[in-house]
Structure formats: structure tokens, C-alpha cells
Amino acid sequence: MKASSKNAAANATAEPSSGAHRPLAGRRIVVTRARAQAGGLAGQIEELGGEVIEFPTIEIQPPESFASLDAAIARIAVYDWLIFTSVNGVEQFLARFNLSGKSLAEFQSKRVAAIGPPTAERLKGAGIGSCLVPEQYQAEGVLDALKPEELRGRRVLIPRAAKAREVLPETLRQWGAFVDVIEAYRTVIPTADVSRLRSLLQERKVDMVTFTSSSTVANFVRLFGGEKLSDILHGTAIGCIGPITEATVREFGANADLVSAEFTIPGLVRAMADFFQHGAVAGARPAGA
């Protein structure tokens, strides 16, 4: 765990701020994303005046074997659709694709879907620019953007984490698609010393803990020895992205104080700014603290 001190000037994708408009000033906020991905959220919080405590609950690692992913890339010609559910999936897929010696021309005859703008942007940066991006940035959003008749009899490749929700591939199969779910990376729980953060939480010196996925919630609780989430947080506010993460917060024994309706990091930051401007009194903690 560390306090972040990065220069956030390059990360100002949330609402613009100035010295007179720093709605997170004086707020101490815990970021639980993987360390390699925490910079964007941390930078935007700092840009709005907040202090960030980085407490990564996820570590991104390659799969134990790339054999399945390499085999899928070798037969890329057979797929009609490729669906990417995260930037991590794109990164690992592209790394192995580039090693295969194949050309991006392979994608000209493919339909590609990306859950969320960051995933689509990473694909675009690699030269894969024509992506379906659903209005709702989760598996259900992709399904809402597709029609069963479009997928019937089609072959679909989904490179993703080893552990993930099954609603997308299962529904596509129900529609008559042939779906290959391939492990492109693993998420593991990093080694962490929870003592400092535990003390800060007990002393009510943290204003909000943020969760950006169900995995961040589950791993946070595991790092604290499996205690009930509300007991760990001692009344500290919880901010999360989307209803799936919110449901996981409830599953582990707490209620989210803030749920970003927009399933993006800038959307979460805007929701935090609004929460602390209008929903919380400076220096106060949520009810029950």
C-alpha cells in the first residue's frame, strides 16, 4: 500500500478542474485496482484534489500456458466474431498475435466487439478500429447490442481472464453460436501488508474505498482475512462501478454508498466528485461511523 504522488496532468479525462474547483480536496481515497492499472484512476482523483492510497487487490499474470491462446490465434481464420472484455485481454492477445507472424489483415473479415471505450481504444491503437462498443459496458450490454440470429451458427472467440462471469459465452451458446473461451491472463491476489490500511480505517482516516470490479471486492476481503466487509471498513464510504460490483459488495456484507452509472473510470471519478460535493459533509464520515 502506498500513497500516490503521480503527476496527473496527463490523466485529466474526468471533469476539468482548477484551483477553485477541487471537489475531492482533503479526501483520502483507497484505489484497489491492479498497480499497473491504478495510475489513471489515481491521477484523476489527484487532479481533483484528493489523496490516493494505492492498495492493489489484483495482480495481472500471464496464463500458466499460452498453448490454448496460440492455438486459437493459429486458427483465427475460422472465427466470425472476436469479443474482448477488457484491456488486459487485448494486451495479451495482441502480444501473442504479434509473435505468430500473422497480419492484421486477418481482422478485415471479422466482427469485433469491445466492452468499454478503453478496450476499443487499445484495439484501435493496434490497427483494429471497427469495433462494436455497447452502450452498457458489461457482458449484458454486448448481448443487448447483438441479435440471436446474427450469432446462430457463428464461431466466436473470447480471450479473457481465467475466472470470469459466464453469462456472455453461455448466452451466445444458447443462441446457437460456437464459442471458444480462451484464457489470456490470470488475476491473482498480491502479497500485501494490511496493517497500515487497517489502522487508517479503524481511525476513520479514509473517506472512501473504491472497487472497480467484483474481483477487487472479493480479494480485498480475502486480504483482510475474510472478515465481513462492513467490519473491515468501520463506516468508510464505498464507491464502485456498476451493479455487478455493487452486488458483490452486498454479498460480502456491506452496502455501496456510490455506484457509478457510467461503467468507466472517468464516470466513477465524476460520481465521487458529486458525492463529496453534495452527498457528504467535509470532514464527516458516512452514517454508522
N, C-alpha and C positions, 0 to 999 in steps of 0.2 A: 504494500500500500504506500502511495506517495502523493504528496500534494503536487498538482501540475503547475508548471510555470512557463508553458509554451507561449510563444508569440502567436496570438490568434488572428492577426490581421488577414491571413490568407484563408481563414475559415469562416468569414462573416457571411454565411449563407442564411443565417437567421435574420430577423428583422434588424436593419441597420441601427447602430447605437451611437451615442455620443456621450460626452461627459455629463450632460443633463438628462440623459435617458439611459440609465443603467439599472433596469428593474431587478437585477439579481445582486446588486451591490450589498455586501455584508452577508450574503448567503453562502453557506458551506454545503456543497452538493457532492454526493458519492456517485462515481461512474463505475459501473460493474462490467462494462464491455471488455472484450479481449484487448490486451495492451496495444497490439498492433493497430486496432481499430478505434481506440478511445480518443485519439487526437482530434477528430472532427467535432465530437460532442464536447470534449473538454474545451477546445478553442472557442466554440460558440458561447459556452457558459461564461468563460472568462471575458469574452468580448462584451458581455452584458453585465460585467462587474462581479460575477460570482467567483468563489474559491472552490477549486476542484480537488477532491480526494480520489485518486485512482485506486480502485480495489478490484482488479480483474478477476472474474469468476470463471472465465473461459480461456483456454489456450487452444489455438488452431494448430493442428498437426496433420501431416500427410497420412494417407491410409497406410496400414501395415504392408500392403502390396498394391502396386499400380496395375497389376495384371488385368483386372476387370475393366478399368478405365482405358487402358491401352488397347484392349481387345475391342471395346466399343468404338474407339476412335478409328481403329483399323477398318471397321465395317461401317463407317459413318455414312456411306452412300445409301445404306438401306433405310435410314431414318427419314421420316417425313417432318417430324417436329423435334426440336430441342427446347427444353424448358429449364431455365436457370432460376433457382430460388434464392440465390444470394451472391454477393460479390466473391465470397470465398470459393464457391463452386465454379464461377467463371475463371478465377485466377488459376486454380488447379487444372481445370480442363484445358485452358489455353497453354499452360506450361507444358503439358503432355502432348497437346496437339502440335505445338511448335517443334517438339522433339521428333514427331512422327514423320516430318518431311512433307506432310500434306499441305495443300494450298487452300486459302480461304475461299477459292472458287467453289469448293465443296458446299459452301453455305448458300450459294445462289439459288439452289433449288429447294432450300429448306425453309420451313416456317420456324421462327424463333420467338419465344416468349420469355420475358424477364419480369420477376416480381420486384417492382420498385425502380425508380429512376436511377439510383446509384448502380444497380446491376446492369441496367440498359446502357448507362454511360460508359461503364467499363467495357461492355461489348462493342459499343460504338468506337471507343478508343482503339480497339483491336481491329477495326475494319468491318465489324458486323453491325450495320447501322439500322436495319429494318426489323424492329422488334415490336411485338405486341406487349404493351405495358398496361395491365388492368387498372381500373380506377381505384380498386381496393387492393392494397399492397400485401396480400396474403394469398394462400392457396385457393381459398374460396373465391377471391377476386379473379384469378385466372379462369376458374371454372365458369364464373358468370360471364366472362368475356368470350367463351368458346361455345360452340353448339355441338351437341352429341353427334349429329350427322356429319360434322366436319372431321370427327375423330374416328368414326367407325371404320375398322379395318386398317387404320394408320399405325405406323410404328413411331413410338415416342421414346426419346432418351432424356432422362432426368439425372444429371450429375449433381450430387448433393452430399450433405453430411451423412455419416453412418447412421446416426439416430435423428429421426425427424418425423413429423406428423405424416400419417399415411393417407389423409383424405384426398390429396391430389391424385396419386397413382391409382388408388382404389376406385375412385370415381371414373377416371379415364378408362379403366379396365371394364367397369360396368357399362360404359358407353360403347364398348367393342373395340377399343384401341389395344394394341400390343405394346406394353410399357416395360422398358428396362430402367430400373432404378440402380444407379451405379455409385458406389462410394467414391467420392472425390477427395474428401478430407474427413478428419475426425475432430470433435471437440472434446477436450479433456479438462478436468479440474486442475488448475495450477496449484503449486505449493504456496501457501500464504500464512502469514502470521496475523491472526485476527485480534491480537491483544490491544493494539492502539485504537483500532476502529471500535472495538467493543467498549473501550473506556469512553471514547467520544460519544457514542450512542447512549451509554448509561448516564453521562453527564449532560445530556440534551444539548450537545455542541454541534450537532449535524441538523441541517434544515430539511434535507430530502435525500433519499436514496433512489436512484433511477435504475429501472430494469428495461432492457430493450428486447428481450426475448424470454420465453419460458425457461430456457437453459440457464440464463443468468439468475433467475429466481431460485430454481432448484439447486444450483451449485452454491449460491450464496448461503442457503440454509445448510447445506452439507458442510461447508467450510466452518460454520458455527456449531457443528456437532449435531445437526438435526433438530435443533430447538424450534419451537413454534416461532414463526416469523414475527408476529407482533411482540413476543417476549424479547426477541433479539433487538428490535428497533426502539422499544421504550417510547412509543408515541411519535417517533420521527415520521415525517410525511413520506409517502411512496408515490413516485411518478413512473408511469410505464407507457409503452407504446401498444395500443390496440387491445381488443377484447380477449385475445388468446392469452397474452401475457397477464392481463388483469385476472382472468380465470385461474391462472397458475398461482398468482398472489393469494387468491382466496383459498385455493387448495392447500397452501402451506400456512394458513392460519392468520391472514391479515386482509385488510381492505385497501385498495388503491385510493389515494386522495386525488390523483390526477391521472387521466387516461387521454393520451393524445389521439384525437380523432383522425389526424393525418399520420399514417404509419411511416414516418421518416424522422431522421434526427432533427432537421430544422423545425418540423412540426412539433416535436417534443419540447424543443427549446422555447418556441413561441408559447406553448401551453404552460411551461414553467414560468415564463415571464408574466403571463396573465394571472397565473395562480398567486404569485407573490405580490403582484400589484393590487389585485382585487380580492384574493381569497385568503390571504394570510397577513397578519399584522407584523410589522417589523419587530424582530426580536422574540416573537412568540413561537410556540410550538403547537402542533395540532391538538385537538381535544383529546384528553386522556393522558397528556404528558405530565 
